[in-house]
Amino acid sequence: MLTEQYRQPFLALQASIDRLIDLTNEGELTTAEVEAAQQIFHQQILPLDLDALNPPIATKLQSIQTEIAKQFRLLSTDVLFLKAARQPSTASQRQKQIGDRLTLLRQYCEVVLGQSTGTDG
């Protein structure tokens, strides 16, 4: 079971991702917004001391952190490609990819937060 020290940063990231989802739905997502969410990840989540956790939980969190970092890199690229899209079909495809990535990022947060309540995510 995770403590508040681990729970709070993921709640902040999840709230930031929810904002990105809202902005995407409104067609107003910018690279600056994505970078703000990435900053939360880099400043609040990556510095967490995983050695203080039980090894299975620490391993799972490390794996999730790696996946979140990867998805953020891909998300940044998708946003840049969306801005450069000239064809409506290409823009629509990028919009869907962005939505899928944001949903996946949110699910990673839910898995971690599920650990904090003792439920399986």
N, C-alpha and C positions, 0 to 999 in steps of 0.2 A: 504494500500500500504506500502510495506517495504522500509526502508531506506538502504543506502549503508552499514551501520553498520551491518545489518542483512544479506544483500545480499552477501558481500564479503566472509565471511566464507563458505557459501554454494557453492559459485563458486569455492573456493579452494578445498572443499570436492569433488565436482563434477569432477574437473580436476584429482584429485587423483583416484577417482573411474574409470574414463576413462583410466587412466594408468593401473589400475588393470585389466580392461577388455582387454586391449592390451596384457598385460603379460599372461593372461589366454589363449588368442587366440594363443599366441606363445608357450604355454606350459612352461612358465618360472615364473609362480606365486609362490612367497615364502611367508612364514609366516611373514618375516620381512617387506615385501611390504604391507601386510594387516595391520600390526601393525602401520606402518607409516600413513596409511589412518585413522586408529582408533585414532591416536594421534591428527590429525587435528580435528576430531570430538570432542574429549575430551578437547582439549585446546582452540579451537576457537568457537565451536558451543554450547556446554553445558554451558559455562559461560555467554551466552547472557542473558540480562535482559528482560525476557518476560513480566514482570509487566509493562514495559513502552509501551507495545502494547495494541491495542484494545482487549478486552476480547475474542471475537470469534477468532481472529487471534492468540492470545497467546495460546488459548486452542488447536487450530489446530497445531501450532508449537510444543507444548509440546507433543502432540500425535505422531507427526512425529519423534521427537527426541527419544521417547521411542521405536518406531519401528526401527529406524536406529540402536540404541544400540543393540536391539535384533538380527537384521540381521547381525551385525558385529560379535556378539558372535557365531552365527551359522556358519558364513563364516569362522571364525578361526577354528572351529571344522571340517568343510568340507575340509579345506586345509590340516589339519593334517591327516584326513582319506584318502585323495587323496595320500599323500606321503606314507601312509602305505598300500595302495591297491596293491594286488599281481595279481589279475585277471584283464585282459584288460577290461572286461565288468564292473567290479566294478569301475575301474579308469574312464571309460567313463561316468558312472552314476554320479560320484562325480564331474567330469568336468562340466557336464550339470547343476548340482545343484549349483555349484559355479557361473556359467554364469547367471543362473536365479536370484540368490541372488544379484549379481552385477547389473543386469538390474533393479531389484526392488530398490536397493539403489539409483541408478541414477534417477529413476522415483520420488523418494521422494525429491531429490534435485530439480528436474524440477517443482514439485508442489510448493515448497517454492519459487523458483525463478519466477514462474508464478504469485505468490502473489505480488512480487515486481514490476511487470509490470502492475498489475491490471487485468491480464487475469485469467480465471478460469482454474485450473489444476486438 
